[in-house]
Structure formats: C-alpha cells, structure tokens
Amino acid sequence: MRSSIGAVLLGLTMLLPGLGASAQVAYPTKPVSLLIAFPPGGPSDVLSRIVGKKLDQLLGQPFIMDNRPGAGGNIAAEAAALAPADGHTLLMGNNSILATNAALYKKINFDPERDFAPISLVGSQANILVVNPNVPAKTMAELIALLRANPGKFNYASSGHGAAAHLAAELFKTEAKVNIVHVPYKGATPALTDVMAGHVHMMFATAASVVPHIKSGKVRALAVTPIKRTAIFPELATIDELGLKGFDATTWHGLVAPAKTPRDIVVRLNEATVEALNDRAVRKSLSDLGVDIVGNTPEEFAAYIKAEIPKWTKIVQASGAKLD
C-alpha cells in the first residue's frame, strides 16, 4: 500500500510542470472586453472585429467589442489604463493613442509607455501621396522641385489637425524641405473629395480609401509612406526608395493590455494574436482593408512604440498642432 501511495505521489510530482503550464493557458476565464477608440465602421473598428472574432475561437471566450470614441482615442485609452490588470480588458491601440497624442494634447491621463503592456503590433495601413491630375508633377522628384520653386503656393488636405494625414505631410515638409499650406477638413472623405475636384493640390490618403480613385485616374499616385512597399499597391515605390531616406508614416494598430498584466497572460495573448494573424481568412480580410500584417513579440512592439514617440513628438512640435 505504502509503495502504491509513493508511486502515485511520484507521478503527481512529475506532472506538476504540466499542471503549471495548464494553469497558464487557462486564461481567459470570462469574456474579454476589447476597447476600440473610434466609432463602429471605421478602420480600427473593422480590424478589431476581424481579429477579435478569431481570438474568440482560439481562446474559448467571447471578445466583446466596446467602442468608446472621443478625444482622439484618449477616452478609450484612459479606460484601458485604469482597468484591472488581469487580461480581461484590452485596447486596440494605434499611432495616435500610443505615439502622438501625448504631444498633441495639453493633458492626457495616461502614459503610453508606462500604463500599457504591449502584446503585438497587428499591422499598418499605408498612406499614399496623391496629387490632383492637374498638378504638373508626374514623379515625387518633380513634385519636390515644383514645391521648392513655389514656396507657399501649393496646399495639402488632411482629415484634421493632428490626424495621420496631417502629420505625414508635416514629416514630408521637413524631410523634403518644402513649404506647403495645410487645409484641414472634418474627416478624410471630404478632404479626398476636394483633392479629386482640384480645390486642393495633394494629400496623404490611406491606401484602402484612395486606390480605387488612383485606378480611375481621379488622382495621381506618386509614392507610399511605409519603409516597405504595401501589398495593396506593390508596384508603387516608397518615399524612402525615391530619396527621402528613412521616411515612414503609417497608420498602425496594435493590442495592448493594462500595465502589470501578468507575463504569462501577455505571452498567451501574444501567441493567440500571432496565430490569428496567420489564419488565411483573417489575412484575406485584413489585406482587403489595405492592412500590411505584422504580428510580432511584446518586446518588439514595445521597442516600436518607444521609437515612434520621439519621432512624432518632433513633428507635432514643428507643425505647431495642438488639441485641447
């Protein structure tokens, strides 16, 4: 009898490492709230729902989409920063929330590095530099020469002060050493409409929104803003390739959890997110949105955020953009 008990105890001891591993993968134990900082139907919302639906399947609990728009994403970000650090509240962050808002707004109630635990960069959406067909420049080099010869005489549209299109153009102004006038709109659609109509000369527009108009000839595409060419328009060269080395201005999205979320939960979420992003149906849906899929480690995503903050802080300060 004693030997039998001993054998059972030995067997349990040998199973302990496995029991520990099982405890780690038991997460989540209830539905997960995924905070989205923008209204339903927008790029961030649609992307979150595609990824969240797959995470439902992989992790065995519902991922509830919780839209909390306002203040450029700060409302959702603050709620996520203050949520319990148990992995059951996540945020689909983006470049505004995690890289530019600290410089744009007079006060935000969270720190993009201190208050979040990065999980994975999901992907990026390229911007495309487009001009009205009447602008006498067929290449980016010709456009830069034209702008330098006519300082302050050409303008560019954006979806608003501090928006990705605005800051991409400000980065272009700095790197190309040109003077172009900002014309802000209340949204990307009216901005692009006026570029097509010829009321504004140029714009940095998201790839998904502008590719059909490029193909129809309503605008002329000169370059894309990421370091690497984008899958949605692979034949178009990058601004970096065309001479402005290191130029990189994309709209990116990534999952973060509240700071102090246990490491094993962050790792489990990262593994599930990367697996979701490698799913064929997910990749097709995201690619159709113009998303260049990433899926990296928490450490890589943290380093990316850390590098983005000073870059965009400098651009925001140079542009003079400020939001209350």
C-alpha positions as CSV (number, residue, x, y, z in Angstrom):
1,M,0.0,0.0,0.0
2,R,2.7,2.4,1.0
3,S,4.6,1.7,-2.2
4,S,1.5,2.4,-4.2
5,I,0.9,5.7,-2.5
6,G,4.5,6.6,-3.1
7,A,4.1,5.8,-6.8
8,V,1.1,8.0,-7.0
9,L,2.9,10.9,-5.3
10,L,5.8,10.4,-7.6
11,G,3.5,10.5,-10.6
12,L,1.9,13.7,-9.3
13,T,5.3,15.3,-8.8
14,M,6.2,14.5,-12.3
15,L,3.0,16.1,-13.6
16,L,3.5,19.3,-11.7
17,P,5.3,21.2,-14.6
18,G,2.4,20.2,-16.8
19,L,-0.1,21.4,-14.3
20,G,1.7,24.7,-14.2
21,A,1.5,25.0,-18.0
22,S,-2.2,24.2,-18.0
23,A,-2.8,26.9,-15.4
24,Q,-1.1,29.4,-17.7
25,V,-3.3,28.5,-20.7
26,A,-6.5,28.5,-18.7
27,Y,-6.8,32.3,-19.4
28,P,-9.3,33.8,-20.2
29,T,-11.8,32.7,-17.5
30,K,-14.5,35.1,-18.6
31,P,-15.4,37.3,-21.7
32,V,-12.7,39.8,-22.7
33,S,-13.6,43.4,-23.4
34,L,-11.7,44.9,-26.3
35,L,-11.8,48.7,-26.1
36,I,-11.9,50.4,-29.5
37,A,-11.2,54.1,-29.5
38,F,-13.2,55.0,-32.6
39,P,-16.8,54.7,-33.8
40,P,-18.2,51.5,-35.4
41,G,-17.5,51.0,-39.1
42,G,-14.1,52.8,-39.1
43,P,-10.8,51.0,-39.9
44,S,-9.9,50.4,-36.3
45,D,-13.3,49.0,-35.5
46,V,-13.4,46.7,-38.5
47,L,-9.9,45.5,-37.9
48,S,-10.6,44.8,-34.2
49,R,-13.7,42.8,-35.1
50,I,-11.8,40.6,-37.6
51,V,-9.1,39.8,-35.1
52,G,-11.4,39.6,-32.1
53,K,-13.6,37.0,-33.8
54,K,-10.7,34.7,-34.4
55,L,-9.5,35.3,-30.8
56,D,-12.9,34.1,-29.7
57,Q,-12.2,30.8,-31.3
58,L,-8.6,30.4,-30.2
59,L,-9.1,31.4,-26.5
60,G,-12.6,30.0,-25.9
61,Q,-14.2,33.1,-24.5
62,P,-16.1,35.9,-26.3
63,F,-14.2,39.1,-27.2
64,I,-16.7,41.9,-26.7
65,M,-16.2,44.9,-28.9
66,D,-16.5,48.1,-26.7
67,N,-16.5,51.3,-28.8
68,R,-15.5,54.4,-26.8
69,P,-14.8,57.1,-29.3
70,G,-13.7,60.6,-28.5
71,A,-10.7,62.9,-27.8
72,G,-8.6,61.2,-30.5
73,G,-8.7,57.9,-28.7
74,N,-7.8,59.2,-25.2
75,I,-11.2,58.2,-23.7
76,A,-10.7,54.5,-24.5
77,A,-7.0,54.6,-23.7
78,E,-7.7,56.0,-20.2
79,A,-10.3,53.4,-19.5
80,A,-7.9,50.7,-20.5
81,A,-5.1,52.1,-18.4
82,L,-7.3,52.1,-15.3
83,A,-8.8,48.6,-15.9
84,P,-7.8,45.6,-13.8
85,A,-4.6,44.1,-15.0
86,D,-5.9,40.6,-15.5
87,G,-6.1,40.4,-19.3
88,H,-9.8,40.7,-19.5
89,T,-9.7,44.3,-20.7
90,L,-7.6,45.1,-23.8
91,L,-7.2,48.1,-26.1
92,M,-6.7,48.2,-29.8
93,G,-4.2,51.0,-29.7
94,N,-2.9,52.9,-32.7
95,N,-0.3,55.5,-33.6
96,S,-2.4,58.4,-32.3
97,I,-3.0,56.9,-28.9
98,L,0.4,55.4,-28.3
99,A,2.7,57.8,-30.2
100,T,1.3,61.3,-31.0
101,N,-1.4,62.2,-28.5
102,A,1.0,63.0,-25.7
103,A,2.5,65.8,-27.8
104,L,-0.8,66.9,-29.4
105,Y,-3.0,67.3,-26.3
106,K,-2.3,69.7,-23.4
107,K,-3.1,66.9,-20.9
108,I,-3.8,63.2,-21.2
109,N,-4.5,61.0,-18.2
110,F,-2.3,58.1,-19.2
111,D,1.3,57.4,-20.2
112,P,1.6,55.4,-23.5
113,E,4.7,53.6,-22.3
114,R,4.2,53.3,-18.5
115,D,0.5,52.4,-18.4
116,F,0.3,49.6,-21.0
117,A,1.8,46.2,-21.6
118,P,2.3,45.8,-25.4
119,I,1.0,42.5,-26.8
120,S,1.6,42.6,-30.5
121,L,1.7,45.1,-33.4
122,V,-1.2,43.9,-35.6
123,G,-0.5,45.7,-38.8
124,S,-0.2,49.0,-40.6
125,Q,-2.2,50.8,-43.2
126,A,-0.1,52.7,-45.7
127,N,-0.7,56.3,-46.8
128,I,-0.3,57.2,-50.4
129,L,0.9,60.6,-51.6
130,V,-1.5,61.6,-54.3
131,V,-2.0,64.8,-56.3
132,N,-4.7,66.2,-58.4
133,P,-4.0,65.2,-62.1
134,N,-3.7,68.9,-63.0
135,V,-0.6,69.3,-60.8
136,P,2.3,69.4,-63.2
137,A,4.4,66.7,-61.5
138,K,4.5,63.1,-62.6
139,T,7.0,61.9,-60.0
140,M,7.9,62.7,-56.4
141,A,11.2,64.3,-57.6
142,E,9.2,66.6,-59.9
143,L,6.8,67.4,-57.1
144,I,9.6,68.4,-54.7
145,A,11.2,70.5,-57.4
146,L,7.9,72.2,-58.1
147,L,7.2,72.9,-54.4
148,R,10.7,74.3,-53.8
149,A,10.3,76.6,-56.8
150,N,6.9,77.8,-55.5
151,P,7.1,78.1,-51.7
152,G,3.7,78.6,-50.0
153,K,1.8,78.4,-53.3
154,F,0.6,74.8,-53.1
155,N,-1.5,73.2,-50.4
156,Y,-2.4,69.8,-49.0
157,A,-5.6,68.4,-47.5
158,S,-5.9,66.3,-44.3
159,S,-8.7,64.8,-42.2
160,G,-7.9,67.3,-39.4
161,H,-5.2,68.8,-37.2
162,G,-3.1,66.1,-35.7
163,A,-4.5,63.3,-37.9
164,A,-2.2,60.8,-39.5
165,A,-2.6,62.5,-42.9
166,H,-1.6,65.9,-41.4
167,L,1.5,64.6,-39.6
168,A,2.6,62.6,-42.6
169,A,2.5,65.8,-44.7
170,E,4.4,67.7,-42.0
171,L,7.1,65.0,-42.0
172,F,7.3,65.3,-45.8
173,K,7.6,69.1,-45.5
174,T,10.5,68.6,-43.1
175,E,12.3,65.9,-45.0
176,A,11.8,67.4,-48.4
177,K,12.5,71.0,-47.2
178,V,9.3,72.4,-48.9
179,N,6.7,74.9,-47.8
180,I,3.1,73.7,-48.5
181,V,-0.1,75.0,-46.8
182,H,-2.3,72.8,-44.6
183,V,-6.0,72.7,-45.4
184,P,-7.7,70.7,-42.6
185,Y,-11.1,69.0,-43.1
186,K,-13.5,67.3,-40.7
187,G,-12.7,63.8,-42.0
188,A,-10.8,62.0,-44.7
189,T,-13.7,61.7,-47.2
190,P,-14.3,65.5,-47.7
191,A,-10.6,66.1,-47.9
192,L,-10.1,63.5,-50.6
193,T,-13.2,64.7,-52.5
194,D,-11.7,68.2,-52.7
195,V,-8.3,66.9,-53.9
196,M,-10.1,65.0,-56.7
197,A,-12.1,68.1,-57.5
198,G,-9.0,70.2,-57.7
199,H,-9.8,72.5,-54.8
200,V,-6.7,71.3,-53.0
201,H,-3.5,70.1,-54.7
202,M,-2.4,67.0,-52.8
203,M,-3.0,64.7,-49.8
204,F,-1.6,61.7,-47.9
205,A,-4.6,59.4,-48.1
206,T,-5.0,55.9,-46.7
207,A,-4.4,53.2,-49.3
208,A,-7.7,51.5,-48.9
209,S,-9.6,54.7,-49.4
210,V,-7.7,56.1,-52.4
211,V,-6.6,53.1,-54.5
212,P,-9.9,53.0,-56.5
213,H,-9.6,56.7,-57.3
214,I,-6.0,56.2,-58.4
215,K,-7.0,53.4,-60.8
216,S,-9.9,55.6,-62.2
217,G,-7.5,58.4,-62.8
218,K,-9.1,60.9,-60.4
219,V,-5.8,61.4,-58.6
220,R,-2.2,60.6,-59.4
221,A,-0.2,58.5,-57.0
222,L,3.4,59.4,-56.5
223,A,4.7,57.2,-53.6
224,V,3.7,55.3,-50.5
225,T,4.7,56.2,-47.0
226,P,5.9,52.9,-45.3
227,I,9.6,51.8,-45.4
228,K,8.4,48.7,-47.4
229,R,6.1,48.6,-50.3
230,T,2.4,47.9,-49.4
231,A,0.7,44.7,-50.5
232,I,-2.4,46.6,-51.7
233,F,-0.3,48.6,-54.3
234,P,3.0,46.8,-54.6
235,E,4.0,48.5,-57.9
236,L,4.2,51.9,-56.2
237,A,7.6,52.9,-54.8
238,T,8.1,54.1,-51.3
239,I,9.2,57.7,-50.4
240,D,12.3,56.1,-48.8
241,E,13.2,54.4,-52.1
242,L,12.6,57.7,-54.0
243,G,15.2,59.6,-52.0
244,L,13.9,60.7,-48.6
245,K,15.7,58.0,-46.6
246,G,14.1,56.7,-43.5
247,F,10.7,58.2,-44.3
248,D,8.0,56.1,-42.6
249,A,4.5,57.4,-41.9
250,T,1.8,54.8,-41.5
251,T,-1.4,54.3,-39.5
252,W,-0.7,51.3,-37.3
253,H,-2.8,49.2,-34.9
254,G,-1.7,47.1,-32.0
255,L,-3.1,45.3,-29.0
256,V,-2.1,46.4,-25.5
257,A,-3.2,45.4,-22.0
258,P,-3.1,47.4,-18.8
259,A,0.4,47.6,-17.3
260,K,1.2,45.0,-14.7
261,T,-0.8,42.3,-16.6
262,P,0.9,39.0,-15.6
263,R,3.6,38.0,-18.1
264,D,2.1,34.6,-18.8
265,I,-1.2,36.2,-19.8
266,V,0.6,38.7,-22.1
267,V,2.5,35.7,-23.7
268,R,-0.7,33.8,-24.1
269,L,-2.4,36.7,-25.8
270,N,0.6,37.3,-28.0
271,E,0.7,33.7,-29.1
272,A,-3.1,33.8,-29.9
273,T,-2.8,37.1,-31.7
274,V,0.1,35.9,-33.9
275,E,-1.8,32.7,-34.6
276,A,-4.9,34.7,-35.5
277,L,-2.9,36.9,-37.9
278,N,-1.5,33.8,-39.6
279,D,-5.0,32.5,-40.3
280,R,-5.8,32.5,-44.1
281,A,-9.3,34.1,-43.7
282,V,-8.1,36.7,-41.3
283,R,-5.2,37.6,-43.6
284,K,-7.5,37.9,-46.6
285,S,-9.9,40.2,-44.6
286,L,-7.2,42.4,-43.3
287,S,-5.4,42.6,-46.7
288,D,-8.7,43.7,-48.3
289,L,-8.7,46.7,-45.8
290,G,-5.2,47.7,-47.0
291,V,-3.5,46.3,-43.9
292,D,0.0,45.1,-44.1
293,I,0.0,42.4,-41.4
294,V,2.8,42.3,-38.8
295,G,2.4,40.1,-35.7
296,N,5.5,40.5,-33.5
297,T,6.6,39.9,-29.9
298,P,5.7,42.1,-27.0
299,E,9.3,43.3,-26.8
300,E,9.4,44.2,-30.4
301,F,6.1,46.1,-30.2
302,A,7.3,48.0,-27.1
303,A,10.5,49.0,-28.9
304,Y,8.5,50.2,-31.9
305,I,6.3,52.4,-29.6
306,K,9.4,53.7,-27.9
307,A,10.9,54.7,-31.2
308,E,7.7,56.3,-32.6
309,I,7.1,58.7,-29.7
310,P,10.1,61.0,-30.1
311,K,9.8,60.9,-33.9
312,W,6.2,62.2,-33.9
313,T,6.7,64.5,-30.9
314,K,9.3,66.3,-33.0
315,I,6.9,66.6,-36.0
316,V,4.0,67.7,-33.8
317,Q,6.1,70.4,-32.3
318,A,7.4,71.6,-35.6
319,S,3.9,71.7,-37.0
320,G,2.5,73.8,-34.1
321,A,-0.5,71.5,-33.9
322,K,-2.2,71.5,-30.5
323,L,-5.5,70.0,-29.4
324,D,-7.5,70.5,-26.1
